[in-house]
């Protein structure tokens, strides 16, 4: 399995997931189809389907154009989201396959939108799995609660995504890492892992390189949204539960002017 990030718009990522034995590829959120198809042709791959994380235009806005460019292509999207250009709706637990070696499990991760889907991708033994989290989980961040609640985000982040293997590579929908870590350090200034990650992320961006992927294991160390089960994190926000702490962190972030 080969994963290729394709920078789009100002700070979005589309992705190609390539099954190396058949050269079939899935395009995740191909908002700029030309860029994604170009990236596929550069590695000799053929885009076989589209995986849409959610209905926002900067993720689903290229689907109809992609269908024109690749006649007959399947476009997957969550059944509770009104995804533009969707041909096949998926639910929590829907299983898809790509080429010979790749399996894709659809995970319902609502809150940012009510039908948001994350795609958990596994390949041959010995390869770390990957998850494409759209705007639910960012590196050191999470999406705004546009269509859901803190309870839903807790379920999506900690219960659903947090139960994936710690080695799972996290590919998110935006390049927000530097800004997100700067914010996280206002909450946890003593967190050495965050400081190290910020230093690394700044170097990556200076070299015009992406900061994806992270891992689920890393997120439990550098992402306060994922750390709300810890009593010391709840204490920082005078919260009586993980959900209350999560709600408070999101509220602070929404008003942060950093």
C-alpha positions as CSV (number, residue, x, y, z in Angstrom):
1,X,0.0,0.0,0.0
2,X,1.3,3.4,-1.0
3,X,-0.2,6.6,0.3
4,X,0.4,9.9,-1.5
5,X,-0.7,13.2,0.0
6,X,-1.9,15.7,-2.6
7,X,-2.0,19.3,-1.3
8,X,-5.1,21.1,-2.6
9,X,-6.6,24.6,-2.2
10,X,-4.9,26.6,0.6
11,X,-4.3,24.0,3.2
12,X,-6.4,20.9,2.3
13,X,-5.1,17.4,1.7
14,X,-6.5,14.9,-0.8
15,X,-4.9,11.5,-0.8
16,X,-4.2,8.6,-3.1
17,X,-4.2,5.1,-1.6
18,X,-2.5,2.8,-4.1
19,X,-2.7,-1.0,-4.2
20,X,0.8,-1.6,-5.5
21,X,0.1,-5.0,-7.0
22,X,-2.8,-3.9,-9.2
23,X,-2.1,-0.1,-9.4
24,X,-5.7,0.5,-8.5
25,X,-6.1,3.7,-6.4
26,X,-8.7,5.3,-4.2
27,X,-8.8,9.1,-4.0
28,X,-9.7,10.5,-0.6
29,X,-11.5,13.9,-0.8
30,X,-10.2,14.9,-4.3
31,X,-11.4,18.5,-4.3
32,X,-9.0,19.3,-7.2
33,X,-9.4,16.2,-9.5
34,X,-6.7,17.3,-12.0
35,X,-4.0,17.4,-9.3
36,X,-5.1,14.0,-7.9
37,X,-5.3,12.4,-11.4
38,X,-1.9,13.8,-12.2
39,X,-0.4,12.4,-9.0
40,X,-1.9,9.0,-10.0
41,X,-0.5,9.1,-13.5
42,X,3.0,9.9,-12.1
43,X,3.0,6.6,-10.2
44,X,1.3,4.7,-12.9
45,X,-1.9,4.2,-10.9
46,X,-5.6,4.2,-12.0
47,X,-8.2,6.0,-9.8
48,X,-10.8,3.3,-9.2
49,X,-13.0,5.0,-6.6
50,X,-13.5,8.1,-4.4
51,X,-13.7,8.1,-0.6
52,X,-15.5,11.2,0.7
53,X,-15.1,12.0,4.4
54,X,-17.9,14.6,4.6
55,X,-20.1,16.9,2.6
56,X,-18.2,20.2,3.0
57,X,-17.3,21.7,-0.4
58,X,-13.5,21.7,0.3
59,X,-13.7,17.9,0.6
60,X,-16.6,16.8,-1.7
61,X,-16.5,19.7,-4.2
62,X,-14.4,17.8,-6.8
63,X,-16.6,14.6,-6.9
64,X,-18.8,15.6,-9.8
65,X,-15.8,16.7,-11.9
66,X,-14.1,13.4,-11.0
67,X,-17.1,11.5,-12.3
68,X,-16.8,13.3,-15.6
69,X,-13.1,12.7,-15.8
70,X,-13.4,9.0,-14.9
71,X,-16.7,7.6,-16.3
72,X,-18.3,4.9,-14.1
73,X,-16.2,5.7,-11.0
74,X,-17.8,4.9,-7.7
75,X,-18.0,7.8,-5.2
76,X,-18.5,6.7,-1.6
77,X,-19.9,9.0,1.1
78,X,-21.7,8.7,4.5
79,X,-25.4,7.9,4.3
80,X,-26.2,10.7,6.8
81,X,-24.3,13.3,4.9
82,X,-25.6,14.9,1.7
83,X,-22.4,14.3,-0.2
84,X,-22.2,15.9,-3.7
85,X,-21.7,13.4,-6.5
86,X,-22.1,10.4,-4.2
87,X,-23.0,7.1,-6.1
88,X,-22.7,4.7,-3.1
89,X,-23.7,5.5,0.4
90,X,-21.8,3.9,3.3
91,X,-22.6,3.2,7.0
92,X,-20.6,2.6,10.1
93,X,-19.0,-0.8,9.5
94,X,-19.3,-0.9,5.7
95,X,-16.4,-2.8,4.2
96,X,-14.8,-2.0,0.9
97,X,-11.8,-3.5,-0.9
98,X,-9.3,-2.0,-3.3
99,X,-7.2,-4.0,-5.7
100,X,-5.8,-7.3,-4.4
101,X,-4.4,-6.4,-1.0
102,X,-6.3,-3.4,0.6
103,X,-9.3,-3.5,2.8
104,X,-11.2,-0.4,3.9
105,X,-13.5,-0.2,6.9
106,X,-15.9,2.8,7.1
107,X,-16.2,4.3,10.6
108,X,-18.9,6.8,11.4
109,X,-17.2,9.7,13.2
110,X,-19.9,12.3,13.6
111,X,-19.8,15.8,15.1
112,X,-18.1,18.1,12.6
113,X,-20.9,16.9,10.3
114,X,-23.5,14.4,11.2
115,X,-22.6,11.8,8.6
116,X,-18.8,12.2,8.7
117,X,-16.9,9.0,7.8
118,X,-13.3,8.1,8.6
119,X,-11.7,5.3,6.5
120,X,-9.6,2.7,8.2
121,X,-7.3,1.1,5.7
122,X,-5.3,-2.2,6.1
123,X,-3.0,-4.0,3.8
124,X,-0.7,-7.0,3.9
125,X,0.8,-8.1,7.2
126,X,3.8,-6.1,8.3
127,X,2.4,-2.8,7.0
128,X,1.0,-0.3,9.5
129,X,-2.7,0.5,9.0
130,X,-3.8,4.0,8.1
131,X,-6.9,6.1,8.9
132,X,-8.2,9.0,6.9
133,X,-9.9,11.2,9.4
134,X,-11.1,14.2,7.3
135,X,-12.0,17.0,9.7
136,X,-12.8,14.8,12.7
137,X,-9.2,14.3,14.0
138,X,-6.3,16.6,13.0
139,X,-2.7,16.3,14.1
140,X,-3.0,17.9,17.6
141,X,-6.5,19.0,16.9
142,X,-10.1,18.2,16.0
143,X,-12.8,19.7,13.8
144,X,-15.3,22.3,15.0
145,X,-18.6,20.9,16.3
146,X,-20.7,22.2,13.4
147,X,-23.4,19.5,13.4
148,X,-22.8,17.7,16.6
149,X,-22.0,17.7,20.3
150,X,-19.0,17.2,22.6
151,X,-20.5,13.8,23.5
152,X,-20.3,12.8,19.8
153,X,-16.8,14.1,19.4
154,X,-15.7,12.1,22.4
155,X,-17.2,9.0,20.9
156,X,-15.6,9.7,17.5
157,X,-12.1,10.6,18.8
158,X,-11.6,8.5,21.9
159,X,-13.9,5.5,21.5
160,X,-13.9,5.0,17.7
161,X,-10.5,6.3,16.5
162,X,-8.8,5.9,19.9
163,X,-9.5,2.1,19.8
164,X,-7.5,1.6,16.6
165,X,-4.0,0.2,16.9
166,X,-1.6,2.8,18.3
167,X,0.6,2.3,15.2
168,X,-2.2,3.4,12.8
169,X,-1.0,6.3,10.6
170,X,-3.3,9.3,10.8
171,X,-3.9,11.2,7.5
172,X,-6.1,14.3,8.2
173,X,-7.9,16.7,5.9
174,X,-5.9,19.9,6.5
175,X,-2.3,21.1,7.2
176,X,-3.1,22.7,10.6
177,X,-0.3,21.1,12.6
178,X,1.9,24.1,13.5
179,X,-1.0,26.3,14.5
180,X,-2.7,23.4,16.4
181,X,0.5,22.6,18.4
182,X,1.0,26.3,19.3
183,X,-2.5,26.2,20.7
184,X,-2.0,22.9,22.5
185,X,1.1,24.4,24.2
186,X,-1.0,27.2,25.7
187,X,-3.0,24.4,27.5
188,X,-0.1,22.1,28.3
189,X,3.1,24.2,28.4
190,X,4.9,21.5,30.2
191,X,4.3,18.8,27.5
192,X,7.7,18.0,26.1
193,X,6.3,15.8,23.3
194,X,4.3,18.7,22.0
195,X,7.4,21.0,22.0
196,X,9.4,18.4,20.1
197,X,6.6,17.8,17.6
198,X,6.1,21.6,17.0
199,X,9.9,22.0,16.3
200,X,9.7,19.1,13.8
201,X,6.5,20.4,12.2
202,X,8.0,23.9,11.7
203,X,11.0,22.4,10.0
204,X,8.8,20.3,7.7
205,X,6.8,23.3,6.7
206,X,9.9,25.4,6.1
207,X,11.0,22.7,3.7
208,X,7.5,22.7,2.1
209,X,6.9,19.2,3.3
210,X,3.7,17.8,4.8
211,X,3.3,17.0,8.5
212,X,1.1,14.0,7.8
213,X,1.0,11.3,8.9
214,X,0.8,11.2,12.7
215,X,-0.2,8.1,14.5
216,X,-3.0,7.3,17.0
217,X,-0.4,6.6,19.6
218,X,1.2,10.1,19.1
219,X,-2.1,11.8,19.3
220,X,-2.7,10.5,22.8
221,X,0.5,12.3,23.7
222,X,0.3,15.6,21.8
223,X,-3.5,16.2,21.3
224,X,-5.3,17.5,24.4
225,X,-8.6,16.7,22.7
226,X,-7.5,13.0,22.9
227,X,-6.2,13.3,26.4
228,X,-9.4,14.3,28.2
229,X,-9.6,10.9,30.0
230,X,-6.6,11.9,32.1
231,X,-7.6,13.3,35.5
232,X,-4.8,15.9,35.3
233,X,-6.3,17.2,32.0
234,X,-9.8,17.4,33.5
235,X,-8.4,19.2,36.5
236,X,-6.9,21.9,34.3
237,X,-10.4,22.8,33.1
238,X,-12.3,22.2,36.4
239,X,-14.2,19.5,34.5
240,X,-16.0,16.6,36.1
241,X,-15.9,14.3,33.1
242,X,-13.9,13.8,29.9
243,X,-16.8,15.1,27.8
244,X,-16.9,18.3,29.8
245,X,-13.2,18.8,29.4
246,X,-13.5,18.2,25.6
247,X,-16.3,20.8,25.4
248,X,-14.2,23.3,27.3
249,X,-11.1,22.8,25.2
250,X,-13.1,23.2,22.0
251,X,-14.7,26.4,23.4
252,X,-11.2,27.9,24.2
253,X,-9.9,26.9,20.8
254,X,-12.9,28.5,19.0
255,X,-12.0,31.8,20.7
256,X,-8.2,31.5,20.4
257,X,-6.7,34.3,18.3
258,X,-3.2,32.7,18.0
